[in-house]
Amino acid sequence: MSKVILAYSGGLDTSIILKWLIEEGYDVVAFIADVGQDDDFEAARKKALAIGASKVYLEDLKEKFVTDYIFPAFKANALYEGRYLLGTAIARPIIAKAQIEIAAREGAGYVSHGATGKGNDQVRFELSYYALNPEIKVLAPWKMKSFLERFKGRTDLINYAEEHGIEIKSTRGKPYSEDDNLLHISHEAGVLEDPAYEATEDIYTRTVSPENAPDRVTRLAITFKDGISIRVENRDDGTIHETPLALFQYLDKVGSENGVGRLDMVENRFVGIKSRGIYETPGGTILHSAHKDIEGIAMDREVMELRNMLSAKFSELIYNGFWFSPEMDFLMSAIDKSQEWIDGTVFLKIYKGNVYPTGRESTSSLYDKDLSSMDIEGGFNPQDSEGFIKIHGIRLKAHRAIVKHKEEVSR
């Protein structure tokens, strides 16, 4: 009997896939990845065994998720299409890596996942699998003819679950698809497939609405070393966290309580389909704002321009599933180099869904008060600007002359 390691969440899709793979003759080992989602892991473990899994692995990946995936992405200011903080995408490579490691441990030749054939996650999982183990075989039911002939959609899945006594949370009345982890929670499908539909407040589960957030400011100080946050302090009550996981969880708590990090957007999936997603990324939004701010005082202008060009590609690689790739290794090295002197502390105010940097200090600051001051001459001679402007104006004058000549000829 062939052994397969199934990435198992305990939800509708993977529970049905678990049972279906067993019916197809596979020995299924369920793998549950704890990446910070709000789930009952013990209940999921018992459920997998009740359905028929021969073994269940529950791996706590939260600390590694922060140190090896979230923090590196935030060093690059990664934003997909300039808006999305990549909460779902960034969790896939760490899950895939742990799954491949379990496959090696179990001597399994197959891995499986519950991602659909229209979404991004199928790409992210499978590219990661192949990058980490070129010999692995992938069972992707939502792309397999026999599975698709049996299950046309969520109604068929629900009916199958009821027939086999599989407990499910999804119902016909609320068929939302959600992905939850330490960095964010996403919501899609159901009524949200209408891009004009305004999401009701009950859909949001990670953040209070900005309108209902406390009518008081929360003041934070976030300290960075080589572009990585190493300390957060609440300047109002003195709370301090200095370990990666605790630090990030605290930022998430503050952001959640203050309505920070909501995003409703239509994005371009890698497979060529547009999709509407609603994201809640409270702690990540605070961290992103603070990191960009400390770079303003500590990063060289030309380095920043180059890094910003790389950030767009870096974000695209994460979104499209190329975390384990030679181009990502190359970009990561460049990003790390750009962060060598990004040290210091950013002071912020958090208020009703907004994050306001109010000050910053850095031991590697490139800011020179005397040079930038309107009142102090410093080492900069304002008269030098005349030649600087003239040199840059040569190109513009030449272009204008050509335009004027063409206009005269065309008359």
C-alpha positions as CSV (number, residue, x, y, z in Angstrom):
1,M,0.0,0.0,0.0
2,S,1.5,3.4,-1.0
3,K,1.9,5.9,1.8
4,V,0.9,9.5,1.3
5,I,1.5,12.5,3.7
6,L,-1.6,14.7,3.6
7,A,-1.5,18.4,4.6
8,Y,-4.5,18.2,6.9
9,S,-6.4,21.1,8.5
10,G,-9.4,19.4,9.9
11,G,-11.6,21.4,7.6
12,L,-14.1,20.3,5.0
13,D,-11.9,19.8,1.9
14,T,-9.0,18.0,3.6
15,S,-11.3,15.8,5.7
16,I,-13.1,14.6,2.5
17,I,-9.7,14.1,0.7
18,L,-8.4,12.1,3.6
19,K,-11.4,9.7,3.4
20,W,-11.3,9.6,-0.4
21,L,-7.6,8.7,-0.5
22,I,-8.2,5.9,1.9
23,E,-11.0,4.6,-0.4
24,E,-8.5,4.9,-3.3
25,G,-6.2,2.4,-1.4
26,Y,-3.6,4.8,0.1
27,D,-2.1,4.6,3.6
28,V,-2.7,8.2,4.7
29,V,-0.6,10.0,7.3
30,A,-2.1,13.3,8.3
31,F,0.1,16.3,8.9
32,I,-1.2,19.2,10.9
33,A,0.9,22.3,10.8
34,D,0.5,24.8,13.7
35,V,1.4,28.1,12.1
36,G,-0.6,30.1,14.6
37,Q,-4.1,29.5,13.4
38,D,-7.0,29.5,15.9
39,D,-7.8,25.8,15.7
40,D,-8.4,23.0,18.1
41,F,-5.5,20.8,17.1
42,E,-6.3,18.0,19.5
43,A,-9.8,17.8,18.0
44,A,-8.3,17.8,14.5
45,R,-5.9,15.0,15.4
46,K,-8.8,12.9,16.8
47,K,-10.9,13.6,13.7
48,A,-8.1,12.5,11.3
49,L,-7.7,9.3,13.2
50,A,-11.5,8.7,13.3
51,I,-11.7,9.2,9.5
52,G,-8.9,6.6,9.1
53,A,-5.5,8.2,9.1
54,S,-2.8,5.7,10.1
55,K,-0.9,8.3,11.9
56,V,-1.1,12.0,12.7
57,Y,1.8,14.5,13.0
58,L,1.2,17.8,14.7
59,E,4.1,20.2,14.2
60,D,4.5,23.5,16.1
61,L,6.0,25.8,13.4
62,K,5.2,29.1,14.9
63,E,8.6,30.2,16.0
64,K,10.2,29.2,12.7
65,F,7.4,30.8,10.9
66,V,8.3,34.2,12.5
67,T,12.1,33.9,12.3
68,D,12.6,32.2,9.0
69,Y,9.7,33.4,6.9
70,I,7.8,36.4,8.3
71,F,10.8,38.5,9.4
72,P,12.7,37.9,6.1
73,A,9.7,38.9,4.1
74,F,9.3,42.1,6.1
75,K,12.9,43.0,5.8
76,A,12.1,43.3,2.1
77,N,9.0,45.3,2.6
78,A,7.2,42.6,0.6
79,L,3.8,43.7,-0.7
80,Y,2.1,41.9,-3.6
81,E,0.6,44.3,-6.1
82,G,1.5,47.1,-3.6
83,R,-1.1,46.1,-1.1
84,Y,-1.2,42.5,0.1
85,L,1.2,41.5,3.0
86,L,1.3,37.9,1.7
87,G,-0.2,36.2,4.8
88,T,-1.3,33.1,3.0
89,A,1.5,32.8,0.6
90,I,4.3,33.1,3.1
91,A,2.9,30.2,5.2
92,R,2.9,27.7,2.3
93,P,6.7,27.1,2.0
94,I,7.2,26.3,5.7
95,I,4.2,23.9,5.6
96,A,5.5,22.2,2.5
97,K,9.0,21.9,3.9
98,A,7.8,20.2,7.1
99,Q,5.6,17.9,5.0
100,I,8.5,16.8,2.8
101,E,10.6,16.2,6.0
102,I,7.8,13.9,7.3
103,A,7.6,12.1,4.0
104,A,11.3,11.3,4.3
105,R,10.9,10.2,7.9
106,E,8.0,7.9,7.0
107,G,9.5,6.7,3.7
108,A,6.4,8.0,1.9
109,G,6.6,8.5,-1.9
110,Y,3.5,10.7,-2.1
111,V,2.4,14.0,-0.6
112,S,-1.1,15.6,-1.0
113,H,-2.9,18.8,-0.3
114,G,-6.4,20.2,-0.5
115,A,-5.8,23.3,-2.7
116,T,-8.1,23.8,-5.6
117,G,-7.2,23.8,-9.3
118,K,-8.1,27.4,-9.7
119,G,-6.1,28.9,-6.8
120,N,-2.6,29.9,-6.0
121,D,-1.9,27.4,-3.2
122,Q,-1.7,24.4,-5.5
123,V,1.2,26.2,-7.2
124,R,2.9,27.2,-3.9
125,F,2.7,23.7,-2.4
126,E,3.7,21.8,-5.5
127,L,6.6,24.0,-6.5
128,S,7.9,23.8,-2.9
129,Y,7.5,20.0,-2.9
130,Y,9.5,19.6,-6.2
131,A,12.2,22.0,-5.1
132,L,12.8,20.2,-1.9
133,N,12.4,16.6,-3.3
134,P,12.5,16.3,-7.0
135,E,11.5,12.6,-6.7
136,I,8.3,13.2,-4.7
137,K,4.9,12.4,-6.3
138,V,2.0,14.7,-5.7
139,L,-1.6,13.8,-5.3
140,A,-3.8,16.9,-5.9
141,P,-7.4,15.6,-5.8
142,W,-8.9,18.9,-7.1
143,K,-7.0,18.2,-10.4
144,M,-7.7,14.5,-10.6
145,K,-10.4,13.3,-12.9
146,S,-11.8,10.6,-10.6
147,F,-12.1,13.1,-7.7
148,L,-13.7,15.9,-9.9
149,E,-16.2,13.4,-11.3
150,R,-17.4,12.7,-7.8
151,F,-17.2,16.1,-6.3
152,K,-18.5,19.1,-8.4
153,G,-18.3,21.6,-5.5
154,R,-18.8,22.2,-1.8
155,T,-22.4,20.8,-1.8
156,D,-21.1,17.4,-2.9
157,L,-18.4,17.6,-0.2
158,I,-20.9,18.3,2.5
159,N,-23.2,15.5,1.3
160,Y,-20.2,13.1,1.3
161,A,-19.2,14.2,4.8
162,E,-22.8,13.6,6.1
163,E,-22.9,10.1,4.4
164,H,-19.7,9.1,6.1
165,G,-20.3,10.7,9.5
166,I,-17.5,13.2,9.1
167,E,-18.0,16.2,11.3
168,I,-17.7,19.6,9.5
169,K,-17.9,23.3,10.4
170,S,-18.9,24.4,6.9
171,T,-22.6,24.6,6.1
172,R,-24.7,25.3,3.0
173,G,-25.7,28.6,4.4
174,K,-22.2,29.9,5.0
175,P,-19.7,28.4,2.7
176,Y,-16.8,30.8,3.3
177,S,-13.2,29.9,2.7
178,E,-10.8,31.1,5.3
179,D,-7.1,30.7,5.9
180,D,-5.8,31.6,9.3
181,N,-2.2,31.8,10.6
182,L,0.0,33.8,12.8
183,L,0.4,36.6,10.2
184,H,-3.2,37.0,9.0
185,I,-6.6,35.6,8.3
186,S,-8.1,35.7,4.8
187,H,-11.8,35.4,3.8
188,E,-13.1,34.6,0.3
189,A,-15.8,32.7,-1.6
190,G,-19.5,32.7,-1.0
191,V,-21.1,36.2,-1.2
192,L,-17.6,37.6,-1.3
193,E,-17.2,36.5,-4.9
194,D,-19.3,39.5,-5.8
195,P,-16.6,42.2,-5.8
196,A,-19.2,44.9,-5.2
197,Y,-20.6,43.3,-2.0
198,E,-19.6,45.1,1.1
199,A,-18.4,42.6,3.7
200,T,-20.5,42.6,6.8
201,E,-18.9,42.9,10.2
202,D,-19.5,39.3,11.1
203,I,-17.0,38.2,8.4
204,Y,-14.1,39.9,10.2
205,T,-12.7,37.8,13.0
206,R,-9.2,39.1,13.7
207,T,-9.8,42.8,14.2
208,V,-12.4,45.1,15.7
209,S,-13.8,47.6,13.3
210,P,-11.9,50.9,13.3
211,E,-15.1,52.7,14.2
212,N,-15.5,50.5,17.4
213,A,-11.8,50.6,18.3
214,P,-10.8,52.2,21.6
215,D,-11.0,56.0,21.6
216,R,-7.4,56.3,22.9
217,V,-3.9,56.2,21.4
218,T,-1.6,53.2,22.0
219,R,2.1,54.3,21.9
220,L,4.7,51.7,20.8
221,A,8.5,51.7,20.3
222,I,9.8,49.0,18.0
223,T,13.6,48.4,17.8
224,F,15.4,46.9,14.8
225,K,18.8,45.3,14.4
226,D,19.9,44.5,10.8
227,G,16.3,45.1,9.7
228,I,14.8,42.6,12.1
229,S,12.6,43.7,15.0
230,I,14.2,42.7,18.2
231,R,12.1,44.6,20.8
232,V,8.7,46.1,21.2
233,E,7.7,48.3,24.1
234,N,4.3,49.7,25.0
235,R,5.2,53.2,26.1
236,D,1.9,53.6,28.0
237,D,2.0,50.6,30.3
238,G,5.7,49.4,30.0
239,T,5.0,46.0,28.4
240,I,8.2,44.7,26.7
241,H,8.7,41.7,24.5
242,E,12.1,40.7,23.0
243,T,11.7,37.2,21.6
244,P,10.5,36.9,18.0
245,L,7.3,35.0,18.6
246,A,6.2,36.9,21.7
247,L,7.1,40.2,20.0
248,F,5.0,39.4,16.9
249,Q,2.1,38.0,18.9
250,Y,2.0,41.2,21.0
251,L,2.0,43.4,17.9
252,D,-0.9,41.3,16.6
253,K,-2.8,41.8,19.8
254,V,-2.3,45.6,19.7
255,G,-3.3,45.8,16.1
256,S,-6.3,43.6,16.5
257,E,-7.6,45.6,19.4
258,N,-7.2,48.8,17.5
259,G,-8.7,47.8,14.2
260,V,-5.4,47.8,12.3
261,G,-4.7,45.8,9.1
262,R,-8.0,45.3,7.2
263,L,-7.7,45.0,3.4
264,D,-10.4,44.3,0.8
265,M,-9.0,43.9,-2.7
266,V,-9.3,42.2,-6.0
267,E,-5.9,40.6,-7.0
268,N,-4.4,38.8,-9.9
269,R,-3.8,35.1,-9.1
270,F,-0.7,33.4,-10.6
271,V,-2.9,31.1,-12.6
272,G,-4.4,34.1,-14.5
273,I,-7.7,34.5,-12.6
274,K,-8.7,37.6,-10.7
275,S,-10.0,36.9,-7.2
276,R,-11.5,39.0,-4.4
277,G,-10.0,38.6,-0.9
278,I,-10.5,40.2,2.4
279,Y,-7.4,40.1,4.7
280,E,-6.8,41.0,8.3
281,T,-3.1,41.5,9.1
282,P,-2.9,43.5,12.3
283,G,0.6,42.9,13.7
284,G,2.1,42.7,10.2
285,T,0.7,46.1,9.3
286,I,2.3,47.7,12.3
287,L,5.6,46.0,11.7
288,H,5.6,46.9,8.0
289,S,5.0,50.6,8.8
290,A,7.8,50.6,11.4
291,H,10.3,48.9,9.2
292,K,9.8,51.3,6.3
293,D,10.2,54.2,8.7
294,I,13.5,53.1,10.2
295,E,14.8,52.6,6.7
296,G,14.1,56.2,5.9
297,I,16.7,57.4,8.4
298,A,19.3,54.5,8.1
299,M,19.3,53.4,4.4
300,D,21.3,55.0,1.6
301,R,19.2,56.5,-1.1
302,E,20.6,54.5,-4.0
303,V,20.5,51.3,-2.0
304,M,16.8,52.0,-1.2
305,E,16.0,52.6,-4.9
306,L,17.6,49.3,-5.9
307,R,16.1,47.4,-3.0
308,N,12.6,48.7,-3.8
309,M,13.0,47.4,-7.4
310,L,13.9,44.0,-5.9
311,S,11.1,44.1,-3.4
312,A,8.4,43.9,-6.2
313,K,10.1,40.8,-7.7
314,F,10.6,39.3,-4.2
315,S,6.9,39.7,-3.4
316,E,5.9,38.2,-6.7
317,L,8.1,35.2,-6.0
318,I,6.5,34.6,-2.6
319,Y,3.0,35.0,-4.1
320,N,3.7,32.7,-7.0
321,G,5.3,29.9,-4.9
322,F,9.0,30.3,-5.6
323,W,10.4,30.6,-2.1
324,F,12.7,27.6,-2.7
325,S,14.3,28.8,-5.9
326,P,17.7,30.1,-7.0
327,E,16.3,33.5,-7.8
328,M,14.9,33.8,-4.3
329,D,18.3,32.8,-2.9
330,F,19.9,35.5,-4.9
331,L,17.3,38.2,-3.9
332,M,17.5,37.1,-0.3
333,S,21.2,37.7,-0.2
334,A,20.7,41.2,-1.7
335,I,18.0,42.0,0.8
336,D,20.1,40.8,3.7
337,K,23.0,43.0,2.5
338,S,20.7,46.1,2.3
339,Q,19.7,45.6,5.9
340,E,23.1,45.4,7.5
341,W,22.8,48.9,9.0
342,I,19.1,49.1,9.5
343,D,19.3,49.6,13.2
344,G,17.3,51.8,15.6
345,T,13.9,52.5,17.2
346,V,10.7,53.8,15.7
347,F,8.1,55.4,17.8
348,L,4.5,54.9,16.7
349,K,0.9,55.8,17.6
350,I,-1.8,53.2,17.0
351,Y,-5.3,54.6,16.7
352,K,-8.6,53.4,15.2
353,G,-7.2,51.4,12.3
354,N,-4.2,53.6,11.7
355,V,-0.4,53.4,12.4
356,Y,1.4,56.7,12.7
357,P,5.2,56.8,13.0
358,T,5.9,59.8,15.2
359,G,9.7,59.7,15.6
360,R,12.8,57.5,15.1
361,E,16.4,57.3,16.2
362,S,19.3,55.2,14.9
363,T,22.9,54.6,15.7
364,S,23.5,54.2,11.9
365,S,21.5,57.3,11.0
366,L,22.3,59.0,7.7
367,Y,20.3,62.0,8.7
368,D,22.4,65.2,9.2
369,K,20.4,67.9,10.9
370,D,22.9,70.6,9.9
371,L,22.8,69.6,6.2
372,S,19.0,69.5,6.0
373,S,18.3,72.6,8.2
374,M,16.8,75.7,6.6
375,D,18.5,77.8,9.3
376,I,22.0,76.3,9.4
377,E,24.3,76.4,6.4
378,G,26.3,73.3,7.5
379,G,28.6,71.7,4.9
380,F,26.2,72.3,2.0
381,N,26.4,75.5,-0.2
382,P,23.0,76.3,-1.6
383,Q,24.7,78.0,-4.6
384,D,25.9,74.6,-5.6
385,S,22.3,73.7,-6.4
386,E,22.4,76.1,-9.4
387,G,24.9,73.9,-11.3
388,F,23.2,70.7,-10.2
389,I,19.8,71.9,-11.6
390,K,21.4,73.1,-14.9
391,I,23.0,69.8,-15.5
392,H,19.8,67.9,-15.0
393,G,17.9,70.5,-17.1
394,I,20.0,69.9,-20.2
395,R,18.1,66.7,-21.1
396,L,14.7,68.4,-20.5
397,K,15.6,71.4,-22.7
398,A,16.8,69.1,-25.5
399,H,13.6,67.2,-25.4
400,R,11.4,70.3,-25.4
401,A,13.3,71.6,-28.5
402,I,12.6,68.4,-30.4
403,V,8.9,68.6,-29.5
404,K,8.7,72.2,-30.6
405,H,10.4,71.4,-33.9
406,K,8.0,68.6,-34.6
407,E,5.0,70.8,-33.8
408,E,6.3,73.5,-36.2
409,V,6.9,71.0,-39.0
410,S,3.4,69.5,-38.7
411,R,1.7,72.9,-39.1
